[in-house]
């Protein structure tokens, strides 16, 4: 069984000299852990300045999740990474309790969740709010969402029925775009 490792790290934008302090629990080798923070502001700057202009450093390795969480707060304060000096937007509360969210779900639990969500109907109001929220996002945020979805779908194989539906949707979209071009030319 692999042992969980806990650490606090900084990520520095070497162009702006702005830092982000975060914490991470992983079963990976800490020195090869490819995790680069969860701050959406930091992720925007990865796109703007290129990720090669950022440096990740491990500040300290901890023996427990609770110690790591408290270490994160201490290091945010000592490195002064709160906005506008750095990328941290909020100071997490001291003495938070660690929960192991990385536990694997049993097949029984997965089946229960699947049954609960199967056939669920999302209300028109919820769909409207989702569209409004998405419309307010910047181009960079939309790009990040697309990248996360793309990464999550890697290796996923669509059924023949799904491929057919995707093809029909793409054809309808292309036909609609052609019609809009023809209509806009006819007006002018």
N, C-alpha and C positions, 0 to 999 in steps of 0.2 A: 504494500500500500504506500502510495506517495504521500509525503508529508507536506502540509500546507505551509507556505512561507509568507511572512508578512513584512512589508517594507514601506518606507516613506521616501518619496523621490522629488526632485525638482526638474522642471523642464524650462530651459532658458531660451528665449528668442535672442540670438546673438546680434541681430540687427538693432533691435529696440532696447536690449538689455532688460527685458521684462521677464519675470519668472512666474511659474505656477508650482504650487506644492500640492501633491496628492498622495494617496495611499493605495496600496494594492495587496491583495491576497492572491497567491497563485501556487499552483503545483509545478509550474515551469521553473527552469533554472533562472534565477533572478537576473543574472547578467545578460541573458539572452531573451528576456521577456520583451515581447514586441508591443507592449501596451504603452500608449502615449497620451494618457489622460482623457478625462471625460468632459472637460470644459468646452462648451460650444464656441466660446470666444477664441479659445486656443485653436480649435479645429478650423475656424475661419481664417486665422492667421497662417495655418499650415498651407492653406490654399493660396493666400495672398503673398506670402514671403518664401514659400517652398519649404518643405519639411527638412531639407538639408541644412537650413539655417537655424535649426533648433538642436539643443544639446540636452540629453537626459542624463541625470546623475542620481545614484542611489545615496540618500542621506544616511539612513540607518535601517538596519534589519531588526525586527522585533520577534519576541517569542510567542506573543499572543495577539489576537485581533483587537482586544480592548486597549492594550499598550500601543498598538499601531495607531488606532483612532486618536488617542490622546497625543501621541507624537506628531500626528498631522497638524493638530491645532497649535501645538507649541512651535512647530517649524513655520507655519503660516505667519505667526507673530514674529518670530526671530528673523525670518527672511524678508519681512514686510512686503508680502505678495498680495495684499488686499488691493483691489481696484482703487485708485488709478495707477498705483505703483506696479502692480502685477496683474495676473489673470484671475486670481481668486476673487469671486464676487460675494461670497458670504463666509463667515467664520462658523464652522460646525460647532455644535454645543460640546462642551467639555464633558467627560465621563459618559460618552455614548456607549451602548452595549453592542458588542460584535455579534452578528448573526451570520451563520455560514450559509450564504445564498448559493454557493457553488455545489451544494449537495445534489446528487443525481436523484431524479424522481424514479420511483418504481414504476414498472409497466402498469400496475394496478392504478396508481395515481394518475398516470397519463391517460389511461382509458376513462377514468371518472371525469377528468377535465374535458376530454374530447366529447364524451356523451353530453355533458352539461352545455357545451358550446355549439354542438351540432344542431342545425336548424334554427339557431338564434336569429331573430329578426331585429335589425338595427332600425330605430325609428327615423322618420324623415328629419325630425328636429336634430337628432344626433349627427346625421349625415350632413345637414346644413352647417352645423357648428364646425364639423371637421373640415369642410370645404373652406369656410371663412378663416379658420386658423391656418390652413395650408396657404391660402392666398396671401396672408400677411407675411409669410416667410420670405427672406431674401433669396436671391438666386443661389448664393453660396449654401444656405441652409437646405434648399431644395436639392442641390447637388449632393450634399452629405447624406440626405435621406435616401436618394437614389443609390448612392454607393453602398450604404448599409443594407438596403434591400437586395442589391445585386450580390453582395458578399454572402448574405444569408441564403440566397437561392442557388449558390454554386453547387453543381453536382445534382441538382434537382431535375428529374425527368418528368416532362408533362405527358399526360395521357393523350391518346389520339383525339378524344373529344375536346380536351382543353386546347390542343393545337389548332383544331378546326375553329373553335370560338375565337381564339386570338387572331387567326388569319382573317376571319370575317370582320372583326372589329377594326383591324388595320385597313382592310379594303374600304370599309365605310368611312373611316377617317380620311383616307386619301381622296375618296370621291367627294367628300364634303369640302376638303381644301381646294380641289380643282373647281368646284362649283363657286366657292367664294372668290377665287381669282377671276373666273369668267364674269361673275356678277360685278365685281369691283371695276373691271375694265369697261363693262357696258355702261356703268354710271358716268364715267369720265369720258 
